[in-house]
Every structure is written in C-alpha cells, then in structure tokens.
C-alpha cells in the first residue's frame, strides 16, 4: 500500500520496464521519443534549436519534464503544416522554458499561426491551380510556355518561380 506522501501515478505512461510513471517523474530521451513519435536524434535537434529543454543527471543523461510532450506534439503538427522550425522557435520564445504552458499560452500560439496558415493555404491553392493549367498544356517548358509565360516575359522580373510564388 502506498503512503499519501508519494506523488500520484499517471495511468497514460509507463516506464520501458512496465511500471507507471509518477506525475512528477522526469522522462528519458527514449521515453519522450517513444511517446512523442519522433526519433531520439530529432529530439536532440529540437533541443539544439531551443524548441525543447532538458536537464542532465549526474551521469550526464538527458531528463525531460512531462510537459515537453506537448511541445513535441506542437512541433510535429507545425512541421506537417509546413511551418518552418524557425517560426516555431520564435513563437515558443513566448512560452515558459520550463513547466507547463497555460491554455492561454497555447491560444496565443494558435492565433499567431492562424494568419501564417491562412497565407500558406492561399499560396498552395494558387499553386495547385497554376500547376493544373501548366501540366494540362503539355509543353513542359516554362521558358517557352505560351500559357503561363508567353515569350518568356517573366524572365525580366527576376530569378525563381515567379509565376508560382505570387510575385508577378
């Protein structure tokens, strides 16, 4: 029987050896990787980028607070949405480094990304429409394409995919 002085046990996580983690117990890099669905090397990269934080044991092993799992989930969602990690890092600077961000912290983060995602969706929709037209003409040459770039008019507007990046 456990004493009342022991921290509560979380039922949603277990050690690799099968016993439940206490709510205040720190996680190893392997546990965070397994639970977060990312590789250990990805966690090391996220830490170097300042997206997540760890402490070190006397044996120099990384230990993470459980709240890092939420940060990892947000990083993964941002990556799937095409949000650069540099933007994630900028927004994460507004969150506490250690401890659990509040609901209002996450709401501010969400609002910050709303306009970014709206702009990305618009750009992707434009690209989808443009690619469909270009692929449909069959010429496969933007330099000579009478549909997208008649007489190579876009060449004078600068380098890059000017017709597709909205800078025409």
C-alpha positions in Angstrom: 0.0 0.0 0.0 1.4 3.4 -0.9 1.7 6.2 1.5 0.0 9.6 1.0 3.4 11.2 0.6 4.0 9.5 -2.8 3.2 11.5 -5.9 0.2 10.5 -7.9 0.7 7.9 -10.7 -0.2 8.7 -14.3 -2.1 5.9 -16.0 -1.2 7.1 -19.5 2.6 6.4 -19.4 4.8 3.6 -18.3 8.5 3.0 -18.0 10.1 0.7 -20.5 10.1 -1.9 -17.7 6.3 -1.6 -17.3 5.7 0.3 -14.1 3.7 3.5 -14.2 5.4 6.9 -14.2 4.7 9.3 -11.3 3.3 12.6 -12.3 6.4 14.4 -11.2 8.9 12.0 -12.7 11.1 13.2 -15.5 11.3 11.3 -18.7 14.4 9.9 -20.5 15.1 10.9 -24.1 14.0 7.4 -25.2 10.6 7.7 -23.3 10.0 11.1 -24.9 10.9 9.8 -28.3 8.6 6.8 -27.9 5.7 8.7 -26.5 6.2 11.7 -28.9 6.5 9.5 -32.0 9.9 11.0 -33.0 13.4 9.8 -33.2 16.0 10.4 -30.4 18.0 12.4 -33.0 15.0 14.6 -33.7 14.7 15.4 -30.0 18.4 16.3 -29.9 17.9 18.5 -32.9 14.8 20.2 -31.3 16.8 20.8 -28.2 19.7 22.4 -30.1 17.1 24.6 -31.8 15.8 25.7 -28.4 12.4 24.1 -29.0 12.6 21.8 -26.0 14.7 21.7 -22.9 16.2 19.0 -20.7 18.3 18.7 -17.6 21.2 16.3 -17.0 21.6 13.6 -14.4 24.8 13.0 -12.6 25.6 10.5 -15.3 25.0 13.2 -18.0 21.8 11.6 -19.3 19.0 13.9 -20.5 15.8 14.2 -18.5 12.7 16.0 -19.7 9.7 17.3 -17.9 6.5 15.6 -19.0 5.3 19.0 -20.4 7.9 18.5 -23.2 5.5 16.0 -24.8 3.1 18.9 -25.7 5.9 20.9 -27.2 6.9 17.9 -29.3 3.3 17.4 -30.5 3.1 21.1 -31.5 6.4 20.9 -33.3 5.2 17.8 -35.3 1.9 19.4 -36.1 3.7 22.6 -37.3 6.0 20.6 -39.5 3.1 18.7 -41.1 1.5 22.1 -41.8 4.8 23.3 -43.4 5.6 25.9 -40.7 9.3 26.4 -40.5 11.0 25.4 -37.3 12.5 28.9 -37.1 8.9 30.3 -36.8 8.0 27.6 -34.2 11.1 28.7 -32.2 10.0 32.3 -32.4 6.6 31.6 -31.1 7.9 29.2 -28.5 10.0 32.1 -27.1 6.7 33.4 -25.7 6.2 30.2 -23.7 7.8 29.3 -20.4 11.0 27.3 -20.9 10.2 25.0 -18.1 6.9 24.0 -16.6 3.6 23.6 -18.3 2.3 26.4 -20.6 -1.2 27.5 -19.8 -4.2 27.2 -22.0 -3.9 31.0 -22.8 -0.2 30.4 -23.8 -1.3 27.8 -26.4 -4.2 30.0 -27.5 -1.8 32.9 -28.3 0.4 30.5 -30.2 -2.6 29.3 -32.2 -3.7 32.8 -33.0 -0.1 33.7 -34.2 -0.1 30.8 -36.6 -3.6 31.3 -37.9 -2.6 34.1 -40.3 0.5 32.1 -41.3 -1.6 29.0 -42.1 -4.2 31.1 -44.0 -1.5 32.6 -46.2 0.1 29.1 -46.8 -3.3 27.7 -47.8 -3.9 30.6 -50.2 -0.4 30.1 -51.8 -1.0 26.3 -52.1 -4.4 26.8 -53.7 -2.8 29.2 -56.2 0.0 26.8 -56.9 -2.4 23.9 -57.3 -4.5 25.9 -59.9 -1.4 27.0 -61.8 0.2 23.6 -61.9 -3.0 22.1 -63.2 -3.1 24.6 -66.1 0.6 24.1 -66.9 0.6 20.4 -66.8 -2.6 20.5 -68.8 -1.0 22.3 -71.7 1.7 19.6 -72.1 4.6 21.8 -73.2 6.6 21.2 -70.0 8.7 24.3 -70.7 8.0 27.5 -68.6 10.6 29.4 -70.6 8.7 28.9 -73.8 5.2 28.3 -72.5 2.5 30.4 -74.3 0.1 29.6 -71.5 2.0 30.6 -68.3 4.9 32.5 -69.7 4.3 33.7 -73.3 7.6 35.0 -75.0 9.5 34.4 -71.7 8.1 37.6 -70.3 8.7 36.5 -66.7 12.5 36.3 -67.2 12.7 40.1 -66.8 11.0 40.0 -63.4 13.8 38.2 -61.6 15.0 34.7 -60.8 13.0 31.9 -59.4 9.5 30.5 -59.9 7.9 34.0 -60.3 4.7 32.7 -61.9 4.1 30.3 -58.9 5.2 32.3 -55.9 2.8 35.2 -56.4 5.4 37.8 -57.2 4.2 38.6 -60.8 
